[in-house]
Structure formats: structure tokens, C-alpha cells
Amino acid sequence: MPRSLRGATILDIGAGDGRTFHWFADEGFEHYYAVDISRDLLAHHPQSKGVELFVRDVEEEWPRDDKSIDVVTSFFVLEHIEDLQHLADSVERVLTDTGVWIFTYFPQRREFIHSVEVEKEKKTKGEKVQVKYDEEKFKIQMYCHRYEEIEEAMSRAGLEVHSMDLSDSDGVIGRVYAGVKG
Ligand SMILES: C[S@@+](CC[C@H](N)C(=O)[O-])C[C@H]1O[C@@H](n2cnc3c(N)ncnc32)[C@H](O)[C@@H]1O
């Protein structure tokens, strides 16, 4: 993470209800773009000066300009992303020349039931979002990536890979990554 976020433009991918926003709230950023596929979750995101919310599927549409973002974050999100290369390439494209992508990855074994309403058009899409019990409940697919696949996608995108294991009492449970624009 850069030593100072003063004046920075931050893009939080898969921001959800913004429960990690408080880490950045008092850091003096200029813009904070929170993007999530779920309008319902994003509706709970904290709002303040410089914060803008966007409902988007990052597997598809990337609204930001090239080299426009200083810090991209995505916490607990890669578990839901099928195409890692598309994500890594898109992040690399929007990062400034000194930009950094900070994200976590926790290998999953169980499916995750997402019961909030997602964008209507997702209802008609292939396998990724499937109607589970009724019209308003969706199962968002979990993707079990290997760390090597994540690192390969980052390297192919031209990002320098840094990582740190995250542990609890049972041992290593995940990793935090930094992808640095080289
Ligand atoms: C486990 S939550 C993490 C939320 C938040 N980053 C946090 O740390 O609390 C995963 C988030 O990713 C979002 N998400 C999943 N697939 C997505 C996609 N294709 N495009 C945008 N957001 C997505 C979900 O809606 C959800 O808010």
C-alpha cells in the first residue's frame, strides 16, 4: 500500500456494503469508486465526499479510463471471479504507472448463497448466477483458483507479484496480494 493515500483515486471492486471502507475513510483520498454487482449491497455503502457507487459486473464492463486509478482493492472477491486473466488485465489497464492492486484470496470449499437481489439482467445469464429457491435468491458461483493461477494471471498482465500468507490457529487460510505496476 502506498505510504500516503492523500489525493489518491481508489477503486474498490466487489465493495459490497462497504465494510472495509473505514480503513480508507480518513486517509484523504480524492475519489473512492465502489463497484459491486449487487445494487442491494451497494445501497448500504457509506457515502461521503469523493465516494461514488457503481453497479457493475467486473467480469464484463469496466467503466474506468486507462491509467486513472492509484489503488485498486478487492477483498474477498476473487473467490467469485471466473476469468482471473480478464480481471488482472483490466486492473492493470486502469492503474496509473505507480499504481497498486491489493486483494485477498481465501481458497473455498463450500458454495456461497447470495440472497440479495443482483441486477435483473444477470437472471438470464449462463451458469454463473443461477436461481436457487425463488426469483430473489441467487447462488453466486465460487471458483476455487490455485494461488499459482492467480500469480500467473497477475504476471501475464504485467504486474509484479507480492504476497503474504494469512493464518489463524489452524494454519494458513489465505493470502493477501499486492500487484505492482512494473
Ligand atoms: C464476500 S463479498 C466481499 C465484500 C467486501 N469486499 C468486503 O470485504 O466486505 C464479495 C462481493 O463481491 C461482489 N461480486 C461478486 N461477483 C462480482 C462481479 N462479477 N462483479 C462485481 N462484484 C461482484 C458480491 O456482490 C459481494 O459484494
The ligand as an SDF file (V2000), in Angstrom:
LIG
                    3D

 27 29  0  0  0  0  0  0  0  0999 V2000
  -17.6180  -11.7070    0.1370 C   0  0  0  0  0  0  0  0  0  0  0  0
  -18.2160  -10.1870   -0.5240 S   0  0  0  0  0  0  0  0  0  0  0  0
  -16.9210   -9.0470   -0.0630 C   0  0  0  0  0  0  0  0  0  0  0  0
  -17.4180   -7.6290    0.0570 C   0  0  0  0  0  0  0  0  0  0  0  0
  -16.3780   -6.5990    0.5240 C   0  0  0  0  0  0  0  0  0  0  0  0
  -15.2470   -6.5160   -0.3910 N   0  0  0  0  0  0  0  0  0  0  0  0
  -15.9050   -6.8830    1.9210 C   0  0  0  0  0  0  0  0  0  0  0  0
  -14.6980   -7.1430    2.1170 O   0  0  0  0  0  0  0  0  0  0  0  0
  -16.7400   -6.8720    2.8440 O   0  0  0  0  0  0  0  0  0  0  0  0
  -17.9580  -10.3640   -2.2840 C   0  0  0  0  0  0  0  0  0  0  0  0
  -18.5400   -9.2210   -3.0640 C   0  0  0  0  0  0  0  0  0  0  0  0
  -18.2040   -9.3540   -4.4410 O   0  0  0  0  0  0  0  0  0  0  0  0
  -19.3260   -8.9860   -5.2310 C   0  0  0  0  0  0  0  0  0  0  0  0
  -19.1910   -9.5860   -6.5510 N   0  0  0  0  0  0  0  0  0  0  0  0
  -19.1970  -10.9070   -6.8700 C   0  0  0  0  0  0  0  0  0  0  0  0
  -19.0480  -11.0880   -8.1950 N   0  0  0  0  0  0  0  0  0  0  0  0
  -18.9210   -9.8410   -8.7260 C   0  0  0  0  0  0  0  0  0  0  0  0
  -18.7560   -9.3490  -10.0550 C   0  0  0  0  0  0  0  0  0  0  0  0
  -18.6770  -10.1960  -11.0830 N   0  0  0  0  0  0  0  0  0  0  0  0
  -18.6920   -8.0120  -10.2580 N   0  0  0  0  0  0  0  0  0  0  0  0
  -18.7770   -7.1380   -9.2000 C   0  0  0  0  0  0  0  0  0  0  0  0
  -18.9390   -7.5440   -7.9180 N   0  0  0  0  0  0  0  0  0  0  0  0
  -19.0080   -8.8780   -7.6900 C   0  0  0  0  0  0  0  0  0  0  0  0
  -20.5140   -9.5250   -4.4130 C   0  0  0  0  0  0  0  0  0  0  0  0
  -21.7400   -8.9300   -4.7580 O   0  0  0  0  0  0  0  0  0  0  0  0
  -20.0630   -9.1810   -2.9890 C   0  0  0  0  0  0  0  0  0  0  0  0
  -20.4450   -7.9000   -2.5890 O   0  0  0  0  0  0  0  0  0  0  0  0
  1  2  1  0
  2  3  1  0
  2 10  1  0
  3  4  1  0
  4  5  1  0
  5  6  1  0
  5  7  1  0
  7  8  2  0
  7  9  1  0
 10 11  1  0
 11 12  1  0
 11 26  1  0
 12 13  1  0
 13 14  1  0
 13 24  1  0
 14 15  1  0
 14 23  1  0
 15 16  2  0
 16 17  1  0
 17 18  1  0
 17 23  2  0
 18 19  1  0
 18 20  2  0
 20 21  1  0
 21 22  2  0
 22 23  1  0
 24 25  1  0
 24 26  1  0
 26 27  1  0
M  CHG  2   2   1   9  -1
M  END
$$$$
